[in-house]
Amino acid sequence: MMKVRWSAGARERMDKTADFIQEQYGVKSKMRFKKEVRRVNDLLKANPYLGPVEPLLEDLTAEYHSIVVNSLNKMVYRIADDTIHIADFWDTRREPQKQAQQLKDNESLNLKS
């Protein structure tokens, strides 16, 4: 089984989403959301290629996949050796090209450092 590592940005966006859910819908809804994120995380450990290649990131060197967590969110990840790297956590209601560009910008910064 593979390991899953979250980038700081992906973890932060997921936590902000969870906090928003709690503010709007209560603690139980936040807990259901976090449980769903863990379920998808565990699915990826066993089936890393479960998510399709993310078409908005096909021009990057690394191959990125995405998997839907719920109707409003998806995790964007890449696979390297025995690790699944969660690179971003997208709100599917936002502009997808803008979110993809942010990830691309971060990717190019990581390659320079």
SVG drawing of the C-alpha trace seen along z (x, -y; Angstrom):
<svg xmlns="http://www.w3.org/2000/svg" viewBox="-26 -32 43 34">
<polyline fill="none" stroke="black" stroke-width="0.4" points="0.0,0.0 1.3,-3.5 1.8,-6.4 -0.1,-9.7 1.5,-13.0 -0.3,-16.3 1.3,-19.6 0.9,-22.4 -1.3,-24.3 -3.6,-21.4 -4.0,-20.7 -4.7,-24.4 -7.4,-24.5 -9.0,-21.3 -9.0,-22.7 -10.5,-26.0 -13.2,-24.1 -13.9,-22.0 -14.1,-25.2 -16.5,-26.8 -18.7,-23.7 -18.7,-23.9 -19.6,-27.6 -22.5,-27.1 -23.8,-23.6 -22.4,-22.6 -19.9,-20.2 -21.6,-17.1 -21.4,-18.2 -17.7,-19.1 -17.1,-15.6 -18.9,-13.9 -16.8,-16.0 -13.5,-15.0 -14.6,-11.4 -15.2,-11.5 -11.8,-13.0 -10.2,-10.2 -12.2,-7.6 -10.9,-9.0 -7.4,-9.2 -7.6,-5.5 -9.0,-4.6 -6.0,-6.2 -3.6,-4.3 -4.9,-1.0 -5.7,-2.3 -3.4,-5.2 -4.5,-5.4 -8.2,-5.6 -8.4,-9.2 -8.1,-10.1 -5.3,-12.3 -6.2,-16.0 -6.7,-17.5 -5.9,-21.0 -2.4,-19.9 -1.4,-17.7 1.3,-20.1 3.3,-19.7 6.2,-17.3 4.7,-15.3 1.5,-13.5 -1.3,-14.8 -4.5,-13.0 -7.7,-14.2 -10.4,-12.5 -13.7,-13.8 -14.2,-13.9 -17.8,-15.2 -19.9,-17.3 -18.0,-20.4 -14.4,-19.3 -11.6,-17.3 -8.1,-16.3 -5.3,-16.8 -2.3,-14.5 0.7,-13.0 2.4,-9.6 6.1,-9.3 7.7,-6.0 5.6,-4.6 4.0,-7.9 0.9,-9.8 1.5,-13.5 -1.7,-15.5 -0.8,-18.7 -4.0,-20.6 -7.6,-20.6 -9.9,-22.3 -13.3,-23.8 -15.1,-22.7 -17.3,-25.9 -14.2,-28.1 -12.6,-28.8 -10.7,-25.6 -8.2,-27.3 -7.2,-29.7 -6.8,-26.8 -4.7,-24.9 -2.5,-27.9 -1.9,-28.4 -0.7,-24.8 1.5,-25.2 3.0,-28.3 3.8,-26.4 5.2,-23.5 7.6,-25.8 8.7,-27.4 9.3,-23.9 11.5,-23.0 13.6,-26.1 14.3,-25.5"/>
</svg>
